[in-house]
Every structure is written in structure tokens, then in C-alpha cells.
Amino acid sequence: MALTATERAVIAALDGGLPLVPRPYAAIGAKAGLSEAEVREVLGRLIETGVIRRLGLVVRHHELGYRANAMVVWDVPDGEVAAVGRLLASYPCVTLCYRRPRRPPVWPYNLFCMVHGQDRAEVTSLVRDIAQDLDLADLPHELLFSRRRFKQTGARYGRAAVKGAA
């Protein structure tokens, strides 16, 4: 799909991610020479046509004081995974929740969720409470605490991709 100069300008302005300001689309517009409304219109069109598939957010939990992170892995009956996943994802402390295939005999788990807290005791308590609330305490599960952080970045579009789409 050929991009217009305006679409290329918006994509280029997004390359570093949305700015952390009260009106990020206005800031993107300032970079691209557009109004906030025009940026929203262009982004809507790019999403509708599939040029941009999603806009995501990288939350830096550590900087917000959440220093303990655990991936909780669950062995949920296959017919219940979607429903349990939706319920887990509804908890504020759960930031990711997704299904993955089991890898027997070593890995029986098929539902993963990331839980954040200020320390390991808090995360352990949150998971225990969630398991009790959702009647999941008897399902096999494990808490896998993070030992180190990796750099997280949003999508990078790059100048070549923006220039090349004419």
C-alpha cells in the first residue's frame, strides 16, 4: 500500500513511541505538522487498513515502584482456558495473560499471566488471593519470579521503512 506524505510523517513521528505528555497525539501532530484531530484521523485510517496493526504500551513497572514480577503459569483444562484467561486478565495486578501450547512431558502449563507487586511477598499473596477467588487453587501452577530486567521498547519503524513506502 502506498502511503501519503501525511501518513509517512505520522509514522515517522511515532518512531520513538508516544510521548509521555497529557496530549500525546497533539505532540505527535506538532512533530508532523498536523493537528491533534488530524493525527487521530490518520492513525484511525492506518489501523483500519492494517498498516498499523496495534498500538501498545510498554509500562516500566520498576520505575513505578513494582520491583517484583512473576510469570504465573497454570495448567488449565483446555475447554476452560479462554474463560479463565479473561478472568485473570481482569485483575489490576495482571498485565499480560495469554495461552501457549503445553510441551509434555516437561511443561504441562498452557496459560501464562504476569503479576507485578512491590515485593515477592506481595506477589505471592496476590496470586494466592486470585487463585482462591477464581477457584483455581487446586490447579497446578507455579510462580516464576524475574531475576533481571531486559530493555523493553515499542515498535520501531525506521527511516528506511517510512521513506521506502511512497
N, C-alpha and C positions, 0 to 999 in steps of 0.2 A: 504494500500500500504506500503510495506516495504521500509524504507529509507536507503540509503547508509550512511556510516560513514561521507563522504564528505557532503552529504545533511544535515545530523544532525548537523555537525559543522557550516554550513552556517546559519541554522535556529537558533542555539544557539547564534551565533554572532549577529543575528538580534534582539535578545530578548529585548535589550534596545532601539531599534529603529535605524534608520540610523544616524550615527554621523554627526554633523554639520561641515563638513570639505569640501574642494573643490572636493575631490575624495572619496566619501563615500564607494564605492564598493572596492576600494583599502584598505581602513581602515578595512572593514569587512573581506577582504581577509587576512590582516595581523593577525587578531584575529583567523581566521580559518585555517591559514597555506596555503593559496591559492593565486593565482594571481588575479588581478582585472578582467581579462578576464574569468578566471575560475568561479569567483563569478557570473558574468553576465550569464554565460552558465548554472550554477546550478540554479540560480533564474529563468531563462527562462524556464528550464525544469520543475521546481516546479510549475510555473504558468500554463504552458501548460497542465500539468497533473491534475491540480486542487488542489494540496496540498496547495498552496498559491493562494487564490482567488483574492487578490488585494493588492497592496502596496499603502498606503495612507500617507497623510501628516497632521500633527497637527500643524497649524500655531498659534503661540501665539501673537495674534493681539495686546493685551495690551502692551506687551513688545516692540512692534514696533511703539507705539505711537497712536494706534487706540483704543481710550478709550470708544467710543460709539458704541454699537451694537444693531441692531434691527432686529427682525424677522418680515418680512413684509408678511402678509397673504392676499391672493387675492381670490375673488370669480370669477373664470374664467369659461365661458361656457365649458362644458365637451369636446366638439369637438375641442376646441382651446388650451387645457392645454399643450399638448406636444409642440406645436409651440411657445406658449408664454413662456413656461419654457426654451426652448432653447434660445430665445431672451434675457430673463432676465439673464440667466447664462453667456451670452457673455459680460456682463458689468464687468469691473475690480473690482468694489466695492462689487459685489455679490460673496460670497464664497460658498454658498450652495443654491441649488434650487431643490425642489422635490415636488411631488404630494402626497397628503394624502386624504383619504376619508372625505367627509363632515359628520358632526354629527348633522343633523337637530333635533330639531328646534333651538338649541343653537349655533351651529358652522357651518356657511354656507361656510367656506373657504376650498378650495381644492388645492391651490398652495402656497408654502411657499418659501421664499428666505431670506437669511441672508445678511444684508448690514452693512458694517463697515465704521466708519469715526472717525475723531479726536474728535468730539463733537456732541451732539444731533442736533444742528442746521445744521451741515454739512450733517448728515444722512438724516434729513428731506428734505433738499434741493436736495440731490441725488435721493431720492425716488420720489419726485415731478418731477424732470427732466426726470427720467426714465419713469414715468407714462405718461408724455406728449410726450416723444419721441416715445413710443410704442402705443400711443393712448389708454392707459389704465386708464386714469384719472377718467372716469365715472364708472369704475368697483368698486364695494365695496371692500375696502381693509383697513387694519389697520396696524400701526406700533407698535410693542410690544418691547419696549426697555428692555434690560437686566438690572437687578438690582444688580446682583452679578455674579461672575465667579465661575465655577466649574473646578476642576482639569481635564485636558484632557491628555490622554495617548494613545499611539498607541497600537497595538496588543501585547500581552504578551504570549509567547509560553510556558514558564515554563520548568524547567529541567525535570519534570516527563514526559511531552509530548514528549520531544526530546529523553530522554532515553528509553521510552517505545516503540518507533517506531523503531524496529530493523529489 
